Amino acid sequence: MAKTTRMAKTTEERVLTLLEQILRVLAIQAASERASITDGARMLKLAGLDNQTIAEVLNTTPATVRTLTVNLSPSRWRGGRRTGRR
């Protein structure tokens, strides 16, 4: 039973690794169609990627991605109004 569990875990890890690679390839393709890092970062952020992954794809830092995408909060997507300070 332990061998089956271990094999299933390694198979799951391999599938996860392959899916991450596919995600990066698709993100690179999508971002390369954009004219600027800002457009690419915003598009990838709206697609749900985290700052670290976006930074790797765009060859920049997570801090840069955070700066470029800080105004993409869900309330702004819906046209809502933000209240208060951060």
Summary of the structure (lengths in Angstrom):
residues: 86
radius of gyration: 17.4
end to end distance: 51.5
largest distance: 55.6
contacts: 199
relative contact order: 0.10
helix: 71%
strand: 0%
